[in-house]
Amino acid sequence: MTTQHDRTNPPADPAAWGPPRTEPRRADAPAPGGPGRSPVRGARRGRPGDPRWARPALLGLLLATGLLYLYNLSASGYANSFYSAAVQAGSQSWKAFFFGSLDAANAITVDKPPASLWPMGLSVRMFGLNSWAILVPEVLMGVGTVAVVHATVRRRSGPAAALLAGAVLALTPVAALMFRFNNPDAMLALLMSLACHLVVRALEDGRTRWLVWAGAVIGLAFLAKTLQAFLVLPVLALVYGVCAPVRPGKRLGQLALATGALVVSGGWWVAVVELWPASSRPYVGGSQDNSFLELTFGYNGLGRLDGEETGSVGGGGGGAGGGQWGETGWDRMFATEVGGQISWLLPAALILLVAGLVLTRRTGRTDPARSSLLVWGGSLLTTMAVFSFMAGIFHQYYTVALAPHLAAVVGMGAAALWEKRRAVPAALTLAAAVTATAAWGYVLLNRTPDHLPWLKWTVLAGGLVAALGLVFVGRVGRPSALAAAGLGLAASLAGPTAYTLSTLQQGHTGSIVTAGPAGAGVGGPGGGFPGGRNQQGQTPPGAGADGAGGFPGGGPAGRDGQAGRAPQDGAAGGGMGGLLGGASVGSEARELLEADAEDYTWAAAAIGAQNAASYQLATGEPVMAVGGFNGTDPSPTLARFKEYVAEGRIHYFVSGGGTGGGPGGDGSGSSARIASWVAENFEEVTAGSATFYDLTRRTGD
């Protein structure tokens, strides 16, 4: 006989954080509250047992998160101009919108599927091209992710634990960065949180619809950032396969239906792209053979794990070594380059996860509290392990994917221990979690010693005092217990809050960005290669002192990673010869490209997508990105480019920018040959400090 568990009302004490106790119930027993009433529905409402502050607190949390993330939002301008150019193109052409093209003339796509671009594209269609129209959808995704995490934790652990989880997520520095930035990671974090929530719902009552919806959501997440959406799939499938409150045969059938929903949700767009004649659609950016499947399983797939990304600007480290993208190993999430982004409460989350599993070790197979902890905790560990050991391209901001899982584990684990706080082991574990958080917070704050130097000592002292109080929390009165818990919470959140507030004060532009004060992610707020240097301590070719991203055309002045200087007109900004930060566009260059632009399919062509995006955003006219993002894609070929020029479809060629090479940027690829042919056959034109080639005027004419 299968068993189910229902959720009783939360403890009468409004201060209690503990999850309501679950009691086994026969499958044929009437639901609480009378015949025909679902126990899960009763749990979902849960209103009678909730303290009066629960709903206002949730609304306050969401409002505070929204206002926090909206603050100083326009300081980032177009943020990552690579994606902003695609959004602009999608607002001008529905074909570009569908494919995720970089330009409205549909020369080449971004190197990701386009789902994350669609909300921004619709926003720009409604409100025009500006920073807020691009970035407000990302803020709304952040608020939505906080709401999803809160809803999941509240179901099993009560409103106070849910409030804690939501606050932890909102105040995580990398979350405050990426929910105000236009990379695909904001949508990915929201959808993966929603998938976990739906699986938790399915684990409560075994209803097929929740699991099918979870599969559909993961499929949509695939259309945001390809295979990264699948990192948590093994955990979700395994937990449901083992813990769902239905017979084994039905579990397998439900998982099969969910898989079908995933394939349909994520595969319809892929099928259209692969079946669409290549001659009438844009080239698939990031691929070497114009195939989205090759892009998915190569550059954006297995290549990220083993470092063999064909067409990449750099490789990885592999094993326990280091590489262009930072050292790999079990401690990567705590290292200098990443720690300040995500790891503030990571030691506490690991402690609380183990404690929660120990506390639920004797519950039944279908216990929903343990299942929920396994879903969120397993997702945290799996994603963290992949990030720690992947040898290919890795950026600090990827860790936003950990933030919802970490926050949920902290909320649920703290709730479970608080309920058992009168037991000495539970009190000691709570004290250990706060101590570890305070000590680690001191270490992280000490990595930026010039930023609020007094805070590290305050965090350490406050955390240790709180931990001492928590040791005796089961033996003191309610006011003293709450005071110890409040002090521990303040000490735990002080460090990430300071880094989050510092993040909000700065604009972030370019392809690689980090949260916190300058130096928190080593690359600084402008972003860059990890540390701006490779494993030999050398700055990568073309990178600034910090490998920082530069000034995207059309946006506000970016930073060069040191003095906040913007590049000169037409000059490449950022690392790797302008590939990561694009170029600024002066008024003379803009006027040159805008003149007679309507007579051409592309006003200009430029090597590298960031450079092309800079000119496109500044002029509003399509600019061809030769070679895609890195300048290494074989699109267009030299022969095809010559055809475009002969047909009078491209007006100017932008001098400089990008590697101009083939795979690996060796200078022998299509973009390098195109650049050489243009320089040999067409006249130079200067506009301000920028240099162009007029493709309508051959030398010697």
N, C-alpha and C positions, 0 to 999 in steps of 0.2 A: 504493500500500500504506500502510495506517495504521501508526503506530508507537505503542508504549507505553513507559513508563519504570518501572523498578522501583527500589525503595529498597534500597541495600546497608546493611550494618551501620554504625552510627556509628563515628567514629574511636576507635581504641584508647585514646587519651589521654583520661582521664575529664574533664580540665579543658577539652577542646576544645568550643567551643560551635557549631562549624560544622555545617551541614546535611550529611548523607551525600551523597556524589556520586551522581548518577543517570546511568546509561548507557543509550543507546538499545538496544532489543531488538526483534527481529523479532516480528511479531504471532503467527507460528506457532512461535516458539521455546519450548522447555519452560520452565516457571517455575522460579526458583531453589529449591533444596532438593528437587528431584525432581519427576517427573511428577505432575500433578494438584494440586500445591500452588500456591495463588494467591500471586503476589508481594505483593499488597496485604495478604493475611492475614499473610504473613510480616513485612511492615512493621508491621502493627498490633501483632503480638506483640513483635517487636523485642527480646525479652528477652536473648538471648545477648550482644549487643553493648552493652547498656546497663550503665553502672556500677552497682554494688550499691546506691548511695545513691538511685537514681532513684525506686523505689517508695516507700521511707520518706519521701523528700523530698516527693513528691506528697501522701501522707497527712498529713504535717506541715503542708503548705500549706493543705489543705482544713480540717484541724482548727483551725489558727491563724485562718483566715478566719472560720470559724463562731464561735469563741470571741470574736474581736474584734468581730464584728457583734452578738453577743448581749450584750456588756457594756453595762450601764446601759440596756437596751432599754426597760424600763418607764417611763423618764423621759419618754417621748413620749406616755404615756397612750394615748388613742385616735387620736393623730397627726392625720390629716385626718378630722375627724368626719363630713364629707360621705360618704366611702366607708365609714367605720365604721358609720354608721347603716344603710347599705344592707346591710352584712354582718350586722348585728343583725337586720334585717328578713328576710334570706334564711335566717337560722337559725331563724326562727319560722314562715315560710311558704315552701313549695316553689315556689309561684307567684312570690313575690317573688324567690326564689333564681334562678329561670329568667330572669326579665325584668330583674333588677337594680334592683328597686324600692327607693325610699328608705324606704318604710314597709311594714309587714306588711299593711296594708289596701290597698296597691297603687294609690295615687293617681297617682304619677309615678315615672319611673325616673331613674337618674343619667344624665349626658349622655355616657356611653360605653357600649359593649357590656359584658356582665357577666363575661367570662371571667376577668378578674383578681380578681373578687370571689368566684369559686367556691371556690378553695382556702381562702380565709379563712373563708367561710361554713361549709364542712365542718369546719374547725378549731374554730369557735365552737360548732357543733352537738355536737362531741365533748367540748370542754373548758370550755364556758361562755364568756360574754362577758367578756373581760379583755384587757389590753394584749398579753400574751404570745400568747394565742390568735390575735389579729389579726396581729401582727407577725412571729412566728416563721416562718410560711410565706414571708414576704418575705426573711428571712435565708437560708432554705434555697434560695431562688431565686438569691441572691447566691453562695452556695457552689457551686451548680450551674453558674452562668455561669463562674466561675473554672475549674471542672473541664472545661467544654467548650472554653474557650480553651486551657487547658493541653493537652488531648488533641489539638487541631488542630495546634498549633505543634510538639508532640512528634513527630508523624508525619513532618514534613518537616525539622525543624531540631534534633532531639535533645532530651534531657530537661533539660539546663541552660537552653536557650533557652525551653523551655516553662515552667520554674520562674520564670524572669525575667518572662515574659508574665503568668503568674498573679499574681505579686507586684505587678506594675505595676497590674493591674486591681483587686486587693483594696485597694490603698493609694491609689487615686484618690479624692479627697474626695467628689465627687458620687456615686460608687458606694457609699461608706460611708454616705452620707445616704439614698439611695433604696432600698438593700437592707435598710433598717431602717424603711421608711416604707410606707404602704399605698396609694399611688397606683398606677396601672397600669404605670408605667415599669419596675418590677422585672421583671414578667413579660415585658414587651416586650423588654427587654435580653436576658433568657435565651433567648427564642424566636428572636430575630434572630441571636444567636450560634450557636444550634443549627442554624438554616437555613444559615448560612455553613459550618459544619462539614460538614453533609450534602452541600452542593454541592462542597466540597473532596474529599470521599470519592468523589462521582460523577466528578469530574475525574481521579481516579487510575486508574479502571478502566472508566469509561463505563457502569456498571451503571445500569439504569433505576430500580431501586428507591430508590437514594439520592436521585435528583432528585425522584421522586414524593413521598418523605417530606419533602423540603425544601419542596415546594409545600404539603403539608398543614400543616407547621409555620407557614409564613407565613400561611396561612388562619386558623389559630388565633390568631396574633399580631394579625390584623385584628380578631378578636373581643375583643382586649385594648385596642387603641387605634386602631382604624379605619385610616385611610389612612397613618398614620406607618409602619405595617408594610410599606408598599410602597415606601418610599424607596430601598431597596437592590435592588429587583426588576430595574431596567434593568441594573445592574452584574452581578448573578448570571446573568441570561439571556444577556447579551453575552459574558461570560467563558466560560460553558459552550458557547455557540453557536460560538465561535471556537476554543477550546482543548481541547474534549473529544476523547478518543482513539477516536472512532468516526466512521463516514462521515457526510457532511452530512445525508443524508436521515434517518438514524436520530436525529441530534441534534434535528432539527425535530420528529420524532415524540415524542421524549422530553420536549422542552419543552412540547409540546401536552398530554401526559399530566400533567406537573407542573402546568400551568395548570388542568387539570380537577380535580386534587386540591386545588388552592388554592380553586377556586370551591366545591367541595363542602364542604371543611373550614370555610371562612369564610362560606359562603352559606346553609347549612341553617338557622342561627338567624335570619338576616335574613329568609328566606322565611317562617318560622313567624310572626315578628312582623308582617310585612306582610300575611299572609293571615289572621291572627287578627282576629276582629271587634273594632274599636276600642272598642266599648261594654263589652267584657268583659276588657280588658287595661289596664294602666296607661298613662297618657300618656307618650309618648317625650320625656323631658326634654332640653332644649337645642334642640328643633325648634320651628318656628312653625306647623306644620300636622299634628302628631302622626304624622310619618313618619320612620322610621329612615333611609331613603334621603336625605331632605332634610337630616337631621342630618349624615349621613356626608359628603355633597358640599358642604354649606354651612358651618355653624358649625364642624364638625370637619374640613373638607376644604379646598376652595379658599379659603374665607374666612381660613384661617390663613396662606395665602400672600399674598393681596392686601389683607388687613386689613378686608374687608367681611363681618364676622361678624354677621349679624342676631341681635339679642338679647344681644350681648356687652356687657360693662361698659366696654369701651374699644377703640379702634382702634389700628392700627399706624402705622409710620412711613413705610414705602415707600421704595424706592430706596436712596440713601445717606444718607437723613435719619434722623430719630428720631421717636419717638412714645411712647405710653403704655407700651409694652413694651420700650423701650430703642432705641438707635440700631442701624440695620442697616448692613451693609457687610462687606467681606472680612475686616476685623479684629475682627469682633464676638466671636469665640471667645477673643480675647486682651484684650478690653476690661475695664474695671474691674469691671463687673457680673458677668462670666462667667469671666474668666481663672482665678481661684483655684479654680473648681469643676473644671475639666477640662484646662487648657492647660499644665500643668507639663512634660509630656514631649511636647507637640504639636510643637514645633520639631524635636526629635530624631526623632520619628516621620516627619515629612515628609522630613528628610534621609535617614533609613534606608530609606524607601520608594523614593526616587529611586536610592539606591545599590544596593538589591537588584535593581531593574529593570535597571540598567546591568550588573550582574554576570551577569544571566541573559539578556542581550539576544541572545546567539548560540546559546542552547539551542533545541531544536525546539519546534514549535507546541504540542505536548502536554506539555511539561515541567511536572510537577506542582508543583515548587517555585515556579516563576514564576506558575503559575495560582493557587496558594494566596495568593501575595502580591498578585496582582491582585484576588482576591475580597475580602480584608480591606482592602487599601489603597483599592480603588475604593469600597467601602462607606463607609470613613472619609471620603473626599473628597466623595462625594455627599451624605451626611448633613450634613457640616459646611457645605457650600455652601447647602443648603436652610435650615439654621438661621441662617446668616449673613445671608441676604437676605429671609427671610420677614417680611412686614410686619404680620401679625396677632399674635394672642396668642402670646407667647413667654416662658417662665419659665426661669430659670437651670438648674433641675434637669432640663430636657429633655436636657441634654448627657450624661446618663448613657448615652444611646444610642450615644455615640461611644466610651465607655470600652473595651468589648471589642475594637472594631476597632483602636483606638490601641494597646492592650496587645499584640495579636497582631502588628501591624506592628513594634513595638519589638523583640519577641522574635525574630522571623524576620530582620529587618534586621540586628540585632546579631550574630546567629549567622552570617549570610552574610559579614559583614565580618570577624568574628573568625577564620573559617576562612582568609581571605585576608590575615591581618594581616601576613604577611611582605612583602607588596607595599606599597610606599610610599603609593599612593593610598588603599588600604583603611585603613591606619593613620591617615593624615591625616583621612579621613572619620570614623573613630571618634572621633578627637580633636575634630573639629568638632562632632559630635553632643553630646559631653559639655560642651564649651565653651558651646554654645548653651543647653543645659539649665541649666547653672550660672548663666549670665548672666540667663536668663529667670526662674529661681528667685529670684534676688536681686531682680528687679523685682517679682515677685508678693509676696514676703515684705515688701518695702518698702511695700506698700500697706496693711499692718497693722503699722505701726512699733512699736506697743506690745506686740505679741505676739511673745515670744522675740526681742528685738531683736538678740541676738548671732548668731542662726541664719543670717541673710542673708549675713553676712561669712564664716561657716564654710562655707556652701554655695559661695559664690563662690571662696574660696581653695582649698577642697578640690577643686572641679571643675577649676580651672585647673591645679593640680598634677597631677591625674589625667590631664588632657588632654596635658600635657607628657610624661608617662610613656607615654601611648598613642602618641605620635608615634614613639617608638623601640621600641614593643612587639615588633616583628618582629626586633629586633636584641639583645634581652636574654634572659636565661634565664627559665625557666618561673616561678620564684618572683617575680621582678620583674614579669613580665607579669601574673600573677595579682594582685599587689598594686596595680598601676595600674588594672586592671579593677575590682577590689573597691572602691578609693577612688572611682572614677568612678561606680560603682553607688550607693555610699552618698551621695555628693553629689547625685546625681540624684533619689534617693528621699527625701532628708531633708525637703525642703519639703512635698511632698504627704503624707508620713507625719505631720508636725506638724499639718497642717490636718485630716487624718483623725482623729487623736487628739483634737483640739479638738472635732470634730464629735461624737465618741462621748461626750464629757463633758456634752453638753447635750441637753435634750429639744427636739423639734421638733414644732410643732403648727400647725394652720391649713392653708390651701390653697396657700400659696406659701412654700417653705422654701429655705434655702441652707446649704451646707456651710462648715466652717471657723470661725475665731473671728469675733466680732462685727465687722461691716464687711467681711468677706471677699467677700460677695456684695452689699455695700452695704445690702441689706435686712436683713442680720444673720441670726442663727440663727432668729429667729422668722419670717423670710420677709417678703414684701411686694412692692409694685411695685418695679421696678428703680430703686433709689435712693430709693424712696418719693416720687419727684417726677416730674412730667412734663417734657417737653422745655423748657418755660419756667422750670423750676426750682421749680414750685409743687407743693405737696402735693396729691394728688388729693382730691376731696371725701370727707369721712368717714374719711380715712386717718390713722393715727398719724404721728408724726414720721418713722418709717422705713417707713410703709406696711405695718407688720408684722401678721401674723396673730395672733389672740388666743387666748383660753382656750376650748377646746372643752368643752361640757358633759360632765361625767362624767370628764374627764381631769384631770391634775394642773395646777397653776397654770401658765398660759402667760405669755408676755411681751407687753409692749406695744411692744417694739422698743427700749426705752430702759432703763427701770428695773426690768424684770421684774415689773411690777405686773399683777395679774389684774383684769379688769373687775369691776364690782360686780354683785351678783345681778341677773340678767335684763338686764344691760346688754350692748349689742353690743360685741364685741371685734374687733379687726383693722380692716383697711382697708375702704373702700367701705361704710361704715355697717354693719359686721358681716358682710358677705357673705363675707369671706375667712376669718374666724376664729370665727364663731358667738358664743355668749354663755355666761357662767357661769350655773349654775342653783343657787340656794340651797335650803335644806331646806324653807322655807315654800312656795316655788313648786312644788317637787317634790311635797310633800304635797297641795297644792291639785289638781294635775293627776292624781294617782294616785287621789284620792277618786272612787269610782263610775266609774272609767275603763272597767270592763268593760261598762257600759251603753251605750257609744258606740263607733262605728267608729273615730273619731279622738279622742283625748283633747284635742287642740288643733290649731289651724292657725296657721302662722306664715309671714310673707313671707320668702322666701329659704331655700335648703336648709340652709345652715350653722346658721341659727337654729333651724329645725325639728329638725335633727339633734341639737343641743345638748339640747333638751328630751326628745327621744326616747331618747337614750342615758342621760340622767339618770333617767328614769322607767321605761324598758322598755316604754312604751306607744306605739302609732302616733301620729305627729304629721304632719299634712299640710303639705308644703312648697308654699305658694302661689307660683306663678310659677317653680318650679324653682330652680336654683342662683342665678341672678341676680335672681329675682323678675320676670323679663321674659317668661317663657313664658306663652302665653294659656291657662293651665290652673290651676284651673278658671275658666270664665267666671263673671261675676257671676250670671247666671241659674242656672247649675249650682250655684254655692255657696249661693244662696238655697234651692235644693231640698234640699241636704244639711242646711241649718239647719232647714228646715221638717220634715224627716224625723227630726230629733233625732239626727243622726249625728255632729255635732261639738259638743264641750262648750265649749271656750274658744278665743278668738282672742288671740294674743300681740301686744301693742302694740309698734310700732316694728320696726326691723330691715329691711334690704334697701332697694333703690331704690324698690320699689313702682311701677315704671313699665312702660311698654311697651318696645319695642325702643329700646335706648339709654338706658333709665331716665328717660324724660321725664315720668313721673308720670301719664301718660294711659292706661296699660294696664290689663289686668284686675285685677292685684293692687292697684293704686292705687284703682280703683273699689270693690273689695271692702273695702279698709281704710276708705274713706270711708263706705260703707254701714254697716259694723259700728259705727264710732264714732258715727254718727248714731242708731242704733236699739237699742243694747244697753248694759247697765250695766257700768261699770268695776269691776274687783275688783283689789285690791292684795295682794301676797304678798311680804313683805319689801320690797325696792326695785323689784320687778317689777310691771308693770301688765298685766292681762288684761281681756278683755271676755267676760262670761258669755253665751253664745249661747242660753241657755235663759231668760234674763230680759231682756225688752225694757224700754226706758226708759218710765216712766209706768205700768207695770203695777202 
